[in-house]
Amino acid sequence: MSLDELREEIESIDRELVELIARRTYVADTIAAVKEERDLPTTDERQEQRVMDRAGANAEQFDVDANLVKAIFRLLIELNKVEQRENR
Ligand SMILES: C=C(O[C@@H]1C=C(C(=O)O)C=C[C@H]1O)C(=O)O
């Protein structure tokens, strides 16, 4: 594969990543509505821990750096909480 072709592959993966981030964020909107209905706080630390543990396990399964993947998930969780707070 040429450098240009490899970069095209990266470009396509980057687009998919953004699409997945958008989908995760859209779900947060629905979660915000459910939490508001049930009078629950935006932050759920036990759920965050489950998400982080799962991210670490998935990283190991795919042989990528677990700390790096967890850092990305920390950002995704914060993004979700900002979105949820804006929607309640
Ligand atoms: C999405 C939720 O809200 C928050 C965001 C989370 C996430 O982005 O995974 C996890 C827990 C909550 O602090 C949830 O409660 O599931």
PDB file of the backbone (N, CA, C, O) and the ligand in Angstrom, with CONECT records:
HET    LIG  A 101      16
ATOM      1  N   MET A   1       0.835  -1.220   0.000  1.00  0.00           N
ATOM      2  CA  MET A   1       0.000   0.000   0.000  1.00  0.00           C
ATOM      3  C   MET A   1       0.863   1.261   0.000  1.00  0.00           C
ATOM      4  O   MET A   1       1.881   1.321   0.690  1.00  0.00           O
ATOM      5  N   SER A   2       0.455   2.265  -0.773  1.00  0.00           N
ATOM      6  CA  SER A   2       1.227   3.508  -0.810  1.00  0.00           C
ATOM      7  C   SER A   2       0.908   4.362   0.414  1.00  0.00           C
ATOM      8  O   SER A   2      -0.060   4.112   1.133  1.00  0.00           O
ATOM      9  N   LEU A   3       1.743   5.372   0.630  1.00  0.00           N
ATOM     10  CA  LEU A   3       1.517   6.300   1.756  1.00  0.00           C
ATOM     11  C   LEU A   3       0.147   6.969   1.625  1.00  0.00           C
ATOM     12  O   LEU A   3      -0.581   7.114   2.608  1.00  0.00           O
ATOM     13  N   ASP A   4      -0.191   7.371   0.406  1.00  0.00           N
ATOM     14  CA  ASP A   4      -1.490   8.026   0.180  1.00  0.00           C
ATOM     15  C   ASP A   4      -2.658   7.093   0.521  1.00  0.00           C
ATOM     16  O   ASP A   4      -3.643   7.503   1.134  1.00  0.00           O
ATOM     17  N   GLU A   5      -2.521   5.833   0.109  1.00  0.00           N
ATOM     18  CA  GLU A   5      -3.586   4.859   0.399  1.00  0.00           C
ATOM     19  C   GLU A   5      -3.716   4.619   1.898  1.00  0.00           C
ATOM     20  O   GLU A   5      -4.822   4.526   2.430  1.00  0.00           O
ATOM     21  N   LEU A   6      -2.587   4.522   2.564  1.00  0.00           N
ATOM     22  CA  LEU A   6      -2.616   4.318   4.024  1.00  0.00           C
ATOM     23  C   LEU A   6      -3.272   5.511   4.715  1.00  0.00           C
ATOM     24  O   LEU A   6      -4.026   5.349   5.674  1.00  0.00           O
ATOM     25  N   ARG A   7      -2.972   6.724   4.209  1.00  0.00           N
ATOM     26  CA  ARG A   7      -3.569   7.926   4.812  1.00  0.00           C
ATOM     27  C   ARG A   7      -5.067   7.994   4.533  1.00  0.00           C
ATOM     28  O   ARG A   7      -5.844   8.494   5.347  1.00  0.00           O
ATOM     29  N   GLU A   8      -5.455   7.483   3.372  1.00  0.00           N
ATOM     30  CA  GLU A   8      -6.899   7.412   3.084  1.00  0.00           C
ATOM     31  C   GLU A   8      -7.600   6.479   4.055  1.00  0.00           C
ATOM     32  O   GLU A   8      -8.726   6.735   4.483  1.00  0.00           O
ATOM     33  N   GLU A   9      -6.913   5.389   4.399  1.00  0.00           N
ATOM     34  CA  GLU A   9      -7.490   4.443   5.365  1.00  0.00           C
ATOM     35  C   GLU A   9      -7.633   5.114   6.736  1.00  0.00           C
ATOM     36  O   GLU A   9      -8.650   4.956   7.413  1.00  0.00           O
ATOM     37  N   ILE A  10      -6.610   5.856   7.129  1.00  0.00           N
ATOM     38  CA  ILE A  10      -6.665   6.602   8.401  1.00  0.00           C
ATOM     39  C   ILE A  10      -7.840   7.594   8.368  1.00  0.00           C
ATOM     40  O   ILE A  10      -8.576   7.733   9.345  1.00  0.00           O
ATOM     41  N   GLU A  11      -7.998   8.277   7.228  1.00  0.00           N
ATOM     42  CA  GLU A  11      -9.074   9.272   7.083  1.00  0.00           C
ATOM     43  C   GLU A  11     -10.440   8.614   7.289  1.00  0.00           C
ATOM     44  O   GLU A  11     -11.315   9.159   7.961  1.00  0.00           O
ATOM     45  N   SER A  12     -10.597   7.437   6.697  1.00  0.00           N
ATOM     46  CA  SER A  12     -11.867   6.728   6.826  1.00  0.00           C
ATOM     47  C   SER A  12     -12.105   6.272   8.276  1.00  0.00           C
ATOM     48  O   SER A  12     -13.222   6.359   8.787  1.00  0.00           O
ATOM     49  N   ILE A  13     -11.056   5.795   8.918  1.00  0.00           N
ATOM     50  CA  ILE A  13     -11.167   5.381  10.332  1.00  0.00           C
ATOM     51  C   ILE A  13     -11.515   6.594  11.202  1.00  0.00           C
ATOM     52  O   ILE A  13     -12.352   6.494  12.099  1.00  0.00           O
ATOM     53  N   ASP A  14     -10.876   7.731  10.940  1.00  0.00           N
ATOM     54  CA  ASP A  14     -11.136   8.947  11.730  1.00  0.00           C
ATOM     55  C   ASP A  14     -12.602   9.358  11.627  1.00  0.00           C
ATOM     56  O   ASP A  14     -13.213   9.784  12.607  1.00  0.00           O
ATOM     57  N   ARG A  15     -13.153   9.223  10.422  1.00  0.00           N
ATOM     58  CA  ARG A  15     -14.562   9.570  10.228  1.00  0.00           C
ATOM     59  C   ARG A  15     -15.456   8.636  11.045  1.00  0.00           C
ATOM     60  O   ARG A  15     -16.413   9.070  11.687  1.00  0.00           O
ATOM     61  N   GLU A  16     -15.125   7.355  11.005  1.00  0.00           N
ATOM     62  CA  GLU A  16     -15.908   6.379  11.781  1.00  0.00           C
ATOM     63  C   GLU A  16     -15.814   6.676  13.275  1.00  0.00           C
ATOM     64  O   GLU A  16     -16.795   6.552  14.008  1.00  0.00           O
ATOM     65  N   LEU A  17     -14.614   7.071  13.715  1.00  0.00           N
ATOM     66  CA  LEU A  17     -14.443   7.389  15.138  1.00  0.00           C
ATOM     67  C   LEU A  17     -15.352   8.547  15.555  1.00  0.00           C
ATOM     68  O   LEU A  17     -15.993   8.507  16.605  1.00  0.00           O
ATOM     69  N   VAL A  18     -15.390   9.582  14.704  1.00  0.00           N
ATOM     70  CA  VAL A  18     -16.228  10.745  15.025  1.00  0.00           C
ATOM     71  C   VAL A  18     -17.708  10.348  15.012  1.00  0.00           C
ATOM     72  O   VAL A  18     -18.491  10.816  15.838  1.00  0.00           O
ATOM     73  N   GLU A  19     -18.080   9.482  14.067  1.00  0.00           N
ATOM     74  CA  GLU A  19     -19.457   9.005  14.011  1.00  0.00           C
ATOM     75  C   GLU A  19     -19.823   8.251  15.298  1.00  0.00           C
ATOM     76  O   GLU A  19     -20.912   8.423  15.843  1.00  0.00           O
ATOM     77  N   LEU A  20     -18.905   7.425  15.762  1.00  0.00           N
ATOM     78  CA  LEU A  20     -19.153   6.667  16.995  1.00  0.00           C
ATOM     79  C   LEU A  20     -19.241   7.595  18.212  1.00  0.00           C
ATOM     80  O   LEU A  20     -20.064   7.387  19.103  1.00  0.00           O
ATOM     81  N   ILE A  21     -18.379   8.624  18.235  1.00  0.00           N
ATOM     82  CA  ILE A  21     -18.435   9.591  19.341  1.00  0.00           C
ATOM     83  C   ILE A  21     -19.789  10.299  19.317  1.00  0.00           C
ATOM     84  O   ILE A  21     -20.406  10.512  20.361  1.00  0.00           O
ATOM     85  N   ALA A  22     -20.244  10.662  18.117  1.00  0.00           N
ATOM     86  CA  ALA A  22     -21.544  11.331  17.992  1.00  0.00           C
ATOM     87  C   ALA A  22     -22.663  10.419  18.486  1.00  0.00           C
ATOM     88  O   ALA A  22     -23.560  10.864  19.202  1.00  0.00           O
ATOM     89  N   ARG A  23     -22.609   9.131  18.101  1.00  0.00           N
ATOM     90  CA  ARG A  23     -23.646   8.181  18.546  1.00  0.00           C
ATOM     91  C   ARG A  23     -23.639   8.045  20.060  1.00  0.00           C
ATOM     92  O   ARG A  23     -24.695   8.013  20.691  1.00  0.00           O
ATOM     93  N   ARG A  24     -22.428   7.964  20.653  1.00  0.00           N
ATOM     94  CA  ARG A  24     -22.330   7.849  22.125  1.00  0.00           C
ATOM     95  C   ARG A  24     -22.922   9.095  22.783  1.00  0.00           C
ATOM     96  O   ARG A  24     -23.590   9.006  23.813  1.00  0.00           O
ATOM     97  N   THR A  25     -22.671  10.250  22.182  1.00  0.00           N
ATOM     98  CA  THR A  25     -23.175  11.504  22.741  1.00  0.00           C
ATOM     99  C   THR A  25     -24.698  11.597  22.615  1.00  0.00           C
ATOM    100  O   THR A  25     -25.367  12.101  23.517  1.00  0.00           O
ATOM    101  N   TYR A  26     -25.252  11.105  21.480  1.00  0.00           N
ATOM    102  CA  TYR A  26     -26.709  11.141  21.306  1.00  0.00           C
ATOM    103  C   TYR A  26     -27.395  10.297  22.373  1.00  0.00           C
ATOM    104  O   TYR A  26     -28.448  10.673  22.889  1.00  0.00           O
ATOM    105  N   VAL A  27     -26.784   9.134  22.709  1.00  0.00           N
ATOM    106  CA  VAL A  27     -27.365   8.282  23.749  1.00  0.00           C
ATOM    107  C   VAL A  27     -27.386   9.036  25.091  1.00  0.00           C
ATOM    108  O   VAL A  27     -28.306   8.875  25.892  1.00  0.00           O
ATOM    109  N   ALA A  28     -26.364   9.853  25.312  1.00  0.00           N
ATOM    110  CA  ALA A  28     -26.305  10.643  26.553  1.00  0.00           C
ATOM    111  C   ALA A  28     -27.517  11.569  26.673  1.00  0.00           C
ATOM    112  O   ALA A  28     -27.994  11.823  27.779  1.00  0.00           O
ATOM    113  N   ASP A  29     -28.013  12.073  25.548  1.00  0.00           N
ATOM    114  CA  ASP A  29     -29.202  12.934  25.581  1.00  0.00           C
ATOM    115  C   ASP A  29     -30.389  12.169  26.142  1.00  0.00           C
ATOM    116  O   ASP A  29     -31.143  12.689  26.964  1.00  0.00           O
ATOM    117  N   THR A  30     -30.551  10.919  25.688  1.00  0.00           N
ATOM    118  CA  THR A  30     -31.660  10.091  26.158  1.00  0.00           C
ATOM    119  C   THR A  30     -31.469   9.757  27.640  1.00  0.00           C
ATOM    120  O   THR A  30     -32.422   9.786  28.420  1.00  0.00           O
ATOM    121  N   ILE A  31     -30.242   9.444  28.012  1.00  0.00           N
ATOM    122  CA  ILE A  31     -29.950   9.134  29.420  1.00  0.00           C
ATOM    123  C   ILE A  31     -30.268  10.343  30.300  1.00  0.00           C
ATOM    124  O   ILE A  31     -30.778  10.197  31.411  1.00  0.00           O
ATOM    125  N   ALA A  32     -29.961  11.537  29.789  1.00  0.00           N
ATOM    126  CA  ALA A  32     -30.254  12.763  30.552  1.00  0.00           C
ATOM    127  C   ALA A  32     -31.749  12.873  30.827  1.00  0.00           C
ATOM    128  O   ALA A  32     -32.163  13.259  31.920  1.00  0.00           O
ATOM    129  N   ALA A  33     -32.553  12.530  29.822  1.00  0.00           N
ATOM    130  CA  ALA A  33     -34.013  12.619  29.982  1.00  0.00           C
ATOM    131  C   ALA A  33     -34.503  11.620  31.038  1.00  0.00           C
ATOM    132  O   ALA A  33     -35.350  11.949  31.868  1.00  0.00           O
ATOM    133  N   VAL A  34     -33.961  10.401  30.995  1.00  0.00           N
ATOM    134  CA  VAL A  34     -34.346   9.365  31.965  1.00  0.00           C
ATOM    135  C   VAL A  34     -33.948   9.800  33.377  1.00  0.00           C
ATOM    136  O   VAL A  34     -34.719   9.644  34.324  1.00  0.00           O
ATOM    137  N   LYS A  35     -32.755  10.339  33.505  1.00  0.00           N
ATOM    138  CA  LYS A  35     -32.270  10.771  34.828  1.00  0.00           C
ATOM    139  C   LYS A  35     -33.121  11.902  35.380  1.00  0.00           C
ATOM    140  O   LYS A  35     -33.423  11.948  36.572  1.00  0.00           O
ATOM    141  N   GLU A  36     -33.505  12.819  34.489  1.00  0.00           N
ATOM    142  CA  GLU A  36     -34.331  13.939  34.944  1.00  0.00           C
ATOM    143  C   GLU A  36     -35.686  13.431  35.462  1.00  0.00           C
ATOM    144  O   GLU A  36     -36.175  13.856  36.509  1.00  0.00           O
ATOM    145  N   GLU A  37     -36.268  12.509  34.693  1.00  0.00           N
ATOM    146  CA  GLU A  37     -37.547  11.894  35.057  1.00  0.00           C
ATOM    147  C   GLU A  37     -37.482  11.237  36.432  1.00  0.00           C
ATOM    148  O   GLU A  37     -38.410  11.341  37.234  1.00  0.00           O
ATOM    149  N   ARG A  38     -36.358  10.555  36.687  1.00  0.00           N
ATOM    150  CA  ARG A  38     -36.206   9.802  37.946  1.00  0.00           C
ATOM    151  C   ARG A  38     -35.502  10.610  39.030  1.00  0.00           C
ATOM    152  O   ARG A  38     -35.203  10.095  40.107  1.00  0.00           O
ATOM    153  N   ASP A  39     -35.243  11.870  38.733  1.00  0.00           N
ATOM    154  CA  ASP A  39     -34.560  12.756  39.678  1.00  0.00           C
ATOM    155  C   ASP A  39     -33.196  12.202  40.124  1.00  0.00           C
ATOM    156  O   ASP A  39     -32.854  12.237  41.307  1.00  0.00           O
ATOM    157  N   LEU A  40     -32.430  11.693  39.155  1.00  0.00           N
ATOM    158  CA  LEU A  40     -31.099  11.130  39.447  1.00  0.00           C
ATOM    159  C   LEU A  40     -30.015  12.144  39.066  1.00  0.00           C
ATOM    160  O   LEU A  40     -30.210  12.953  38.158  1.00  0.00           O
ATOM    161  N   PRO A  41     -28.865  12.099  39.765  1.00  0.00           N
ATOM    162  CA  PRO A  41     -27.781  13.026  39.395  1.00  0.00           C
ATOM    163  C   PRO A  41     -27.141  12.648  38.051  1.00  0.00           C
ATOM    164  O   PRO A  41     -27.218  11.497  37.622  1.00  0.00           O
ATOM    165  N   THR A  42     -26.519  13.614  37.405  1.00  0.00           N
ATOM    166  CA  THR A  42     -25.856  13.359  36.118  1.00  0.00           C
ATOM    167  C   THR A  42     -24.713  12.355  36.275  1.00  0.00           C
ATOM    168  O   THR A  42     -24.566  11.436  35.469  1.00  0.00           O
ATOM    169  N   THR A  43     -23.913  12.542  37.317  1.00  0.00           N
ATOM    170  CA  THR A  43     -22.745  11.669  37.517  1.00  0.00           C
ATOM    171  C   THR A  43     -23.116  10.383  38.242  1.00  0.00           C
ATOM    172  O   THR A  43     -23.792  10.407  39.271  1.00  0.00           O
ATOM    173  N   ASP A  44     -22.666   9.263  37.691  1.00  0.00           N
ATOM    174  CA  ASP A  44     -22.829   7.964  38.339  1.00  0.00           C
ATOM    175  C   ASP A  44     -21.440   7.324  38.384  1.00  0.00           C
ATOM    176  O   ASP A  44     -21.001   6.711  37.411  1.00  0.00           O
ATOM    177  N   GLU A  45     -20.748   7.470  39.527  1.00  0.00           N
ATOM    178  CA  GLU A  45     -19.347   7.037  39.603  1.00  0.00           C
ATOM    179  C   GLU A  45     -19.180   5.529  39.440  1.00  0.00           C
ATOM    180  O   GLU A  45     -18.184   5.074  38.877  1.00  0.00           O
ATOM    181  N   ARG A  46     -20.146   4.751  39.927  1.00  0.00           N
ATOM    182  CA  ARG A  46     -20.034   3.289  39.786  1.00  0.00           C
ATOM    183  C   ARG A  46     -20.110   2.887  38.314  1.00  0.00           C
ATOM    184  O   ARG A  46     -19.370   2.018  37.853  1.00  0.00           O
ATOM    185  N   GLN A  47     -21.028   3.542  37.580  1.00  0.00           N
ATOM    186  CA  GLN A  47     -21.132   3.271  36.135  1.00  0.00           C
ATOM    187  C   GLN A  47     -19.861   3.719  35.420  1.00  0.00           C
ATOM    188  O   GLN A  47     -19.387   3.030  34.516  1.00  0.00           O
ATOM    189  N   GLU A  48     -19.305   4.863  35.812  1.00  0.00           N
ATOM    190  CA  GLU A  48     -18.063   5.333  35.188  1.00  0.00           C
ATOM    191  C   GLU A  48     -16.938   4.317  35.393  1.00  0.00           C
ATOM    192  O   GLU A  48     -16.135   4.068  34.494  1.00  0.00           O
ATOM    193  N   GLN A  49     -16.899   3.738  36.596  1.00  0.00           N
ATOM    194  CA  GLN A  49     -15.870   2.733  36.889  1.00  0.00           C
ATOM    195  C   GLN A  49     -16.044   1.506  36.003  1.00  0.00           C
ATOM    196  O   GLN A  49     -15.075   0.932  35.506  1.00  0.00           O
ATOM    197  N   ARG A  50     -17.325   1.113  35.815  1.00  0.00           N
ATOM    198  CA  ARG A  50     -17.589  -0.045  34.946  1.00  0.00           C
ATOM    199  C   ARG A  50     -17.118   0.246  33.519  1.00  0.00           C
ATOM    200  O   ARG A  50     -16.508  -0.602  32.868  1.00  0.00           O
ATOM    201  N   VAL A  51     -17.414   1.466  33.046  1.00  0.00           N
ATOM    202  CA  VAL A  51     -17.007   1.854  31.676  1.00  0.00           C
ATOM    203  C   VAL A  51     -15.477   1.835  31.551  1.00  0.00           C
ATOM    204  O   VAL A  51     -14.934   1.347  30.561  1.00  0.00           O
ATOM    205  N   MET A  52     -14.797   2.371  32.562  1.00  0.00           N
ATOM    206  CA  MET A  52     -13.324   2.431  32.532  1.00  0.00           C
ATOM    207  C   MET A  52     -12.711   1.025  32.591  1.00  0.00           C
ATOM    208  O   MET A  52     -11.739   0.735  31.893  1.00  0.00           O
ATOM    209  N   ASP A  53     -13.289   0.158  33.431  1.00  0.00           N
ATOM    210  CA  ASP A  53     -12.768  -1.218  33.532  1.00  0.00           C
ATOM    211  C   ASP A  53     -12.927  -1.942  32.195  1.00  0.00           C
ATOM    212  O   ASP A  53     -12.033  -2.650  31.731  1.00  0.00           O
ATOM    213  N   ARG A  54     -14.116  -1.733  31.590  1.00  0.00           N
ATOM    214  CA  ARG A  54     -14.407  -2.364  30.303  1.00  0.00           C
ATOM    215  C   ARG A  54     -13.441  -1.845  29.223  1.00  0.00           C
ATOM    216  O   ARG A  54     -12.957  -2.614  28.392  1.00  0.00           O
ATOM    217  N   ALA A  55     -13.172  -0.545  29.247  1.00  0.00           N
ATOM    218  CA  ALA A  55     -12.251   0.055  28.264  1.00  0.00           C
ATOM    219  C   ALA A  55     -10.867  -0.567  28.404  1.00  0.00           C
ATOM    220  O   ALA A  55     -10.215  -0.874  27.406  1.00  0.00           O
ATOM    221  N   GLY A  56     -10.421  -0.750  29.643  1.00  0.00           N
ATOM    222  CA  GLY A  56      -9.106  -1.352  29.891  1.00  0.00           C
ATOM    223  C   GLY A  56      -9.065  -2.786  29.385  1.00  0.00           C
ATOM    224  O   GLY A  56      -8.094  -3.201  28.752  1.00  0.00           O
ATOM    225  N   ALA A  57     -10.130  -3.545  29.668  1.00  0.00           N
ATOM    226  CA  ALA A  57     -10.180  -4.950  29.239  1.00  0.00           C
ATOM    227  C   ALA A  57     -10.214  -5.043  27.711  1.00  0.00           C
ATOM    228  O   ALA A  57      -9.534  -5.883  27.121  1.00  0.00           O
ATOM    229  N   ASN A  58     -11.001  -4.184  27.082  1.00  0.00           N
ATOM    230  CA  ASN A  58     -11.065  -4.187  25.608  1.00  0.00           C
ATOM    231  C   ASN A  58      -9.714  -3.814  25.007  1.00  0.00           C
ATOM    232  O   ASN A  58      -9.298  -4.389  24.001  1.00  0.00           O
ATOM    233  N   ALA A  59      -9.025  -2.844  25.630  1.00  0.00           N
ATOM    234  CA  ALA A  59      -7.702  -2.436  25.132  1.00  0.00           C
ATOM    235  C   ALA A  59      -6.744  -3.626  25.168  1.00  0.00           C
ATOM    236  O   ALA A  59      -5.990  -3.862  24.224  1.00  0.00           O
ATOM    237  N   GLU A  60      -6.785  -4.373  26.279  1.00  0.00           N
ATOM    238  CA  GLU A  60      -5.883  -5.525  26.398  1.00  0.00           C
ATOM    239  C   GLU A  60      -6.211  -6.572  25.339  1.00  0.00           C
ATOM    240  O   GLU A  60      -5.325  -7.185  24.743  1.00  0.00           O
ATOM    241  N   GLN A  61      -7.502  -6.756  25.124  1.00  0.00           N
ATOM    242  CA  GLN A  61      -7.923  -7.754  24.126  1.00  0.00           C
ATOM    243  C   GLN A  61      -7.381  -7.411  22.729  1.00  0.00           C
ATOM    244  O   GLN A  61      -6.978  -8.289  21.967  1.00  0.00           O
ATOM    245  N   PHE A  62      -7.386  -6.101  22.419  1.00  0.00           N
ATOM    246  CA  PHE A  62      -6.915  -5.676  21.089  1.00  0.00           C
ATOM    247  C   PHE A  62      -5.443  -5.251  21.091  1.00  0.00           C
ATOM    248  O   PHE A  62      -4.932  -4.709  20.111  1.00  0.00           O
ATOM    249  N   ASP A  63      -4.778  -5.515  22.222  1.00  0.00           N
ATOM    250  CA  ASP A  63      -3.340  -5.261  22.340  1.00  0.00           C
ATOM    251  C   ASP A  63      -2.962  -3.791  22.085  1.00  0.00           C
ATOM    252  O   ASP A  63      -1.985  -3.493  21.398  1.00  0.00           O
ATOM    253  N   VAL A  64      -3.764  -2.890  22.655  1.00  0.00           N
ATOM    254  CA  VAL A  64      -3.371  -1.471  22.630  1.00  0.00           C
ATOM    255  C   VAL A  64      -3.189  -0.987  24.077  1.00  0.00           C
ATOM    256  O   VAL A  64      -3.690  -1.601  25.019  1.00  0.00           O
ATOM    257  N   ASP A  65      -2.475   0.106  24.228  1.00  0.00           N
ATOM    258  CA  ASP A  65      -2.134   0.611  25.559  1.00  0.00           C
ATOM    259  C   ASP A  65      -3.391   0.945  26.380  1.00  0.00           C
ATOM    260  O   ASP A  65      -4.149   1.849  26.027  1.00  0.00           O
ATOM    261  N   ALA A  66      -3.599   0.211  27.471  1.00  0.00           N
ATOM    262  CA  ALA A  66      -4.809   0.385  28.289  1.00  0.00           C
ATOM    263  C   ALA A  66      -4.887   1.797  28.888  1.00  0.00           C
ATOM    264  O   ALA A  66      -5.973   2.369  28.984  1.00  0.00           O
ATOM    265  N   ASN A  67      -3.742   2.355  29.290  1.00  0.00           N
ATOM    266  CA  ASN A  67      -3.766   3.699  29.890  1.00  0.00           C
ATOM    267  C   ASN A  67      -4.195   4.756  28.873  1.00  0.00           C
ATOM    268  O   ASN A  67      -4.920   5.695  29.200  1.00  0.00           O
ATOM    269  N   LEU A  68      -3.734   4.583  27.642  1.00  0.00           N
ATOM    270  CA  LEU A  68      -4.098   5.522  26.581  1.00  0.00           C
ATOM    271  C   LEU A  68      -5.596   5.430  26.290  1.00  0.00           C
ATOM    272  O   LEU A  68      -6.282   6.446  26.179  1.00  0.00           O
ATOM    273  N   VAL A  69      -6.088   4.203  26.169  1.00  0.00           N
ATOM    274  CA  VAL A  69      -7.516   4.000  25.881  1.00  0.00           C
ATOM    275  C   VAL A  69      -8.365   4.555  27.037  1.00  0.00           C
ATOM    276  O   VAL A  69      -9.405   5.174  26.811  1.00  0.00           O
ATOM    277  N   LYS A  70      -7.910   4.328  28.264  1.00  0.00           N
ATOM    278  CA  LYS A  70      -8.661   4.838  29.422  1.00  0.00           C
ATOM    279  C   LYS A  70      -8.672   6.370  29.437  1.00  0.00           C
ATOM    280  O   LYS A  70      -9.672   6.980  29.816  1.00  0.00           O
ATOM    281  N   ALA A  71      -7.568   6.986  29.029  1.00  0.00           N
ATOM    282  CA  ALA A  71      -7.517   8.459  28.974  1.00  0.00           C
ATOM    283  C   ALA A  71      -8.546   8.979  27.965  1.00  0.00           C
ATOM    284  O   ALA A  71      -9.206   9.990  28.208  1.00  0.00           O
ATOM    285  N   ILE A  72      -8.676   8.284  26.838  1.00  0.00           N
ATOM    286  CA  ILE A  72      -9.661   8.678  25.824  1.00  0.00           C
ATOM    287  C   ILE A  72     -11.075   8.515  26.387  1.00  0.00           C
ATOM    288  O   ILE A  72     -11.934   9.372  26.179  1.00  0.00           O
ATOM    289  N   PHE A  73     -11.310   7.413  27.100  1.00  0.00           N
ATOM    290  CA  PHE A  73     -12.646   7.187  27.668  1.00  0.00           C
ATOM    291  C   PHE A  73     -12.974   8.194  28.768  1.00  0.00           C
ATOM    292  O   PHE A  73     -14.135   8.564  28.942  1.00  0.00           O
ATOM    293  N   ARG A  74     -11.970   8.635  29.503  1.00  0.00           N
ATOM    294  CA  ARG A  74     -12.201   9.677  30.534  1.00  0.00           C
ATOM    295  C   ARG A  74     -12.758  10.920  29.844  1.00  0.00           C
ATOM    296  O   ARG A  74     -13.700  11.547  30.330  1.00  0.00           O
ATOM    297  N   LEU A  75     -12.152  11.269  28.689  1.00  0.00           N
ATOM    298  CA  LEU A  75     -12.618  12.443  27.934  1.00  0.00           C
ATOM    299  C   LEU A  75     -14.037  12.223  27.407  1.00  0.00           C
ATOM    300  O   LEU A  75     -14.868  13.129  27.449  1.00  0.00           O
ATOM    301  N   LEU A  76     -14.309  11.001  26.905  1.00  0.00           N
ATOM    302  CA  LEU A  76     -15.647  10.704  26.363  1.00  0.00           C
ATOM    303  C   LEU A  76     -16.708  10.814  27.457  1.00  0.00           C
ATOM    304  O   LEU A  76     -17.802  11.324  27.218  1.00  0.00           O
ATOM    305  N   ILE A  77     -16.382  10.338  28.647  1.00  0.00           N
ATOM    306  CA  ILE A  77     -17.325  10.420  29.772  1.00  0.00           C
ATOM    307  C   ILE A  77     -17.592  11.892  30.117  1.00  0.00           C
ATOM    308  O   ILE A  77     -18.737  12.291  30.328  1.00  0.00           O
ATOM    309  N   GLU A  78     -16.524  12.687  30.172  1.00  0.00           N
ATOM    310  CA  GLU A  78     -16.702  14.122  30.496  1.00  0.00           C
ATOM    311  C   GLU A  78     -17.559  14.813  29.432  1.00  0.00           C
ATOM    312  O   GLU A  78     -18.410  15.645  29.745  1.00  0.00           O
ATOM    313  N   LEU A  79     -17.316  14.451  28.168  1.00  0.00           N
ATOM    314  CA  LEU A  79     -18.100  15.017  27.054  1.00  0.00           C
ATOM    315  C   LEU A  79     -19.579  14.677  27.239  1.00  0.00           C
ATOM    316  O   LEU A  79     -20.448  15.529  27.055  1.00  0.00           O
ATOM    317  N   ASN A  80     -19.850  13.439  27.599  1.00  0.00           N
ATOM    318  CA  ASN A  80     -21.225  12.991  27.827  1.00  0.00           C
ATOM    319  C   ASN A  80     -21.892  13.763  28.967  1.00  0.00           C
ATOM    320  O   ASN A  80     -23.064  14.131  28.887  1.00  0.00           O
ATOM    321  N   LYS A  81     -21.126  13.997  30.019  1.00  0.00           N
ATOM    322  CA  LYS A  81     -21.712  14.692  31.182  1.00  0.00           C
ATOM    323  C   LYS A  81     -22.024  16.154  30.854  1.00  0.00           C
ATOM    324  O   LYS A  81     -23.023  16.704  31.318  1.00  0.00           O
ATOM    325  N   VAL A  82     -21.157  16.774  30.048  1.00  0.00           N
ATOM    326  CA  VAL A  82     -21.425  18.153  29.606  1.00  0.00           C
ATOM    327  C   VAL A  82     -22.715  18.163  28.794  1.00  0.00           C
ATOM    328  O   VAL A  82     -23.585  19.009  28.998  1.00  0.00           O
ATOM    329  N   GLU A  83     -22.827  17.203  27.865  1.00  0.00           N
ATOM    330  CA  GLU A  83     -24.016  17.089  27.009  1.00  0.00           C
ATOM    331  C   GLU A  83     -25.272  16.874  27.870  1.00  0.00           C
ATOM    332  O   GLU A  83     -26.304  17.509  27.649  1.00  0.00           O
ATOM    333  N   GLN A  84     -25.167  15.983  28.837  1.00  0.00           N
ATOM    334  CA  GLN A  84     -26.328  15.697  29.701  1.00  0.00           C
ATOM    335  C   GLN A  84     -26.739  16.932  30.501  1.00  0.00           C
ATOM    336  O   GLN A  84     -27.927  17.219  30.648  1.00  0.00           O
ATOM    337  N   ARG A  85     -25.747  17.658  31.016  1.00  0.00           N
ATOM    338  CA  ARG A  85     -26.074  18.851  31.821  1.00  0.00           C
ATOM    339  C   ARG A  85     -26.737  19.921  30.968  1.00  0.00           C
ATOM    340  O   ARG A  85     -27.572  20.684  31.452  1.00  0.00           O
ATOM    341  N   GLU A  86     -26.356  19.971  29.687  1.00  0.00           N
ATOM    342  CA  GLU A  86     -26.977  20.965  28.787  1.00  0.00           C
ATOM    343  C   GLU A  86     -28.407  20.585  28.430  1.00  0.00           C
ATOM    344  O   GLU A  86     -29.176  21.421  27.956  1.00  0.00           O
ATOM    345  N   ASN A  87     -28.769  19.299  28.663  1.00  0.00           N
ATOM    346  CA  ASN A  87     -30.080  18.812  28.248  1.00  0.00           C
ATOM    347  C   ASN A  87     -31.038  18.548  29.398  1.00  0.00           C
ATOM    348  O   ASN A  87     -32.033  17.844  29.229  1.00  0.00           O
ATOM    349  N   ARG A  88     -30.745  19.104  30.558  1.00  0.00           N
ATOM    350  CA  ARG A  88     -31.711  18.912  31.654  1.00  0.00           C
ATOM    351  C   ARG A  88     -31.941  20.200  32.431  1.00  0.00           C
ATOM    352  O   ARG A  88     -32.721  20.216  33.383  1.00  0.00           O
TER     353      ARG A  88
HETATM  354  C1  LIG A 101     -23.980   8.009  30.453  1.00  0.00           C
HETATM  355  C2  LIG A 101     -24.166   8.086  31.777  1.00  0.00           C
HETATM  356  O1  LIG A 101     -23.887   9.273  32.494  1.00  0.00           O
HETATM  357  C3  LIG A 101     -22.564   9.590  32.930  1.00  0.00           C
HETATM  358  C4  LIG A 101     -21.634   9.315  31.841  1.00  0.00           C
HETATM  359  C5  LIG A 101     -21.114   8.049  31.695  1.00  0.00           C
HETATM  360  C6  LIG A 101     -20.471   7.640  30.395  1.00  0.00           C
HETATM  361  O2  LIG A 101     -20.232   8.511  29.557  1.00  0.00           O
HETATM  362  O3  LIG A 101     -20.233   6.431  30.195  1.00  0.00           O
HETATM  363  C7  LIG A 101     -21.175   7.134  32.756  1.00  0.00           C
HETATM  364  C8  LIG A 101     -21.748   7.469  33.947  1.00  0.00           C
HETATM  365  C9  LIG A 101     -22.303   8.818  34.222  1.00  0.00           C
HETATM  366  O4  LIG A 101     -21.451   9.535  35.083  1.00  0.00           O
HETATM  367  C10 LIG A 101     -24.723   6.970  32.553  1.00  0.00           C
HETATM  368  O5  LIG A 101     -25.128   7.203  33.704  1.00  0.00           O
HETATM  369  O6  LIG A 101     -24.786   5.837  32.008  1.00  0.00           O
CONECT  354  355
CONECT  355  354  356  367
CONECT  356  355  357
CONECT  357  356  358  365
CONECT  358  357  359
CONECT  359  358  360  363
CONECT  360  359  361  362
CONECT  361  360
CONECT  362  360
CONECT  363  359  364
CONECT  364  363  365
CONECT  365  357  364  366
CONECT  366  365
CONECT  367  355  368  369
CONECT  368  367
CONECT  369  367
END
